[in-house]
Amino acid sequence: MRIVVVGDVLLDVDLTGSADRLSPDAPVPVVAVQDAAERAGGAGLVATLLARDGIDVSLVTVLGDDDRAGRIRSCLERTAEEPGSGAIEVVAGDSGAPTPVKTRVRGSGQAVVRIDEGCDPPPPPRVSAAMLDALTDADAVVVADYGRGVAADPVLREALERVGRRVPVVWDPHPRGAEPVCSAAVVTPNSSEALAAAAKNGGSSGSTDTIVGAASDAAAALAAHWGCGAVLVTLGLRGALLHVPGESPDVPHVVPAQAVHDIDPCGAGDRLAATLAVALASGEELPAAARTAVAAAGRFLADGGVGGLANPANTRPLGGDAGDALAVVHAVRARGGTVVATGGCFDLLHAGHARTLAAARALGDCLVVCLNSDASVRRLKGSERPIMSQPDRVDLLQALECVDAVIVFEEDTPESVLRRIEPHICVKGGDYVAEELPETAVLAEWGGRTVTVPYHAGRSSTRLAGALARVG
């Protein structure tokens, strides 16, 4: 899979330290800087997140001819070199302006100030033929508009309009940016952006009593004005609201978010847009893709947001494929952590599963679930199984806090996929005898161990399926 990210790039700098006193000159905190980190920001952050998910990325942007642009390229190169990361191809025209820098200062875990440099409106960007050519073979496109003109270029917009008729285009707008092209599959404003844009275009100004009602009205107005496929309004801790023109306009579809407290929301929108594009490119229907994207944004914030990017082990990509799982495994190994794996069909997830998975995760630093494919389940359990499809089983497992990644295998047993992961520990329920399991011999090949955790009698998918059949 190859995702093209189109948009404005800037250099993000994080300065963090302790803040335990006030300045003698003014009642402001003094931050004793203990750490400084740089990363590619804007569209560069979207490219970084996708690459860390194991996705190959082409970043279509413009860059200045200065040291800051070189530092952005270096950040992207380091990301692509991390174990499990996808490639990042930078296709850049000349911005004709200094590279903007946003420096965030945090003291004792709290944001103190953000300093912007070189963020004045630049001249119109110079879009090259190579930038247009990069769109040709994309499986999906993310437009990360940060209001500096890339997404406003008329020639590039024509190309994006054509591409949107072939593959999903996810457009993350900006208050000072261009309107999305009408072939965009989904536009992802936050609530304040949606309300302001709707009011500007003659729609609701947010007079509805609730934020959900106001966002719903704004989304409907914007979808009609833009002519796009759908609008997904992010609502912060409330999750997101999905509006698809022509589908139950009076019943807002709200996608709830994971509860996260004391967060820095920076980067959550980029994480959402990146995951949404991958989900759509993978064939997920829009409602399911929206749930996947909101869950990814929640996990991103729970793992420290952009601050957690300094440690690759904090990234927790979603999707259920080998690239996701291997990225997690490589990151944990890189910091000396313990990789734990378990496997099964997990058809009709029940309390026994949840307890086993939680116990498995407690044994190490990440838990990878090896999941039987639909065809594998049918061979093992009969033509009436699985009751839940493979994508649904992946979604449910990844929604559990104790599960870091899911990898689907087609064989009847997980020996082959275990050899790819090489976990330190493989966990089975206590109804098995470890010495008799084929996994035990496989893990011994690299010095791993198979262990069992307590079995919870009376909980099984087969028993639950029988009970549901009787009720039905």
Secondary structure, DSSP 4 states (H G I P E B T S, - for coil): -EEEEEE-EEEEEEEEEE--SB-SSSSSBPPEEEEEEEEEEEHHHHHHHHHHTT-EEEEEEEE-SSHHHHHHHHHHHHHHHSTTPPPEEEEEEE-SSPPPEEEEEEETTEEEEEEEES-SPPPPP---HHHHHTTTT-SEEEEE--SSSGGG-HHHHHHHHHHHTTS-EEEE--TTSPPPPTT-SEE--BHHHHHHHHHHTTS--S-SSSHHHHHHHHHHHHHHHH--S-EEEE-GGG-EEEE-TTS-TTS-EEE------S---TTHHHHHHHHHHHHHHTT--HHHHHHHHHHHHHHHHHTTGGGGGGSGGG----SSSHHHHHHHHHHHHHTT--EEEEEE---S--HHHHHHHHHHHTTSSEEEEEEE-HHHHHHHH-TT--SS-HHHHHHHHHTSTT--EEEEE-SSSSHHHHHHH--SEEEEETTS-GGG-HHHHHHHTTT-EEEEE---TT--HHHHHHHHHHH-
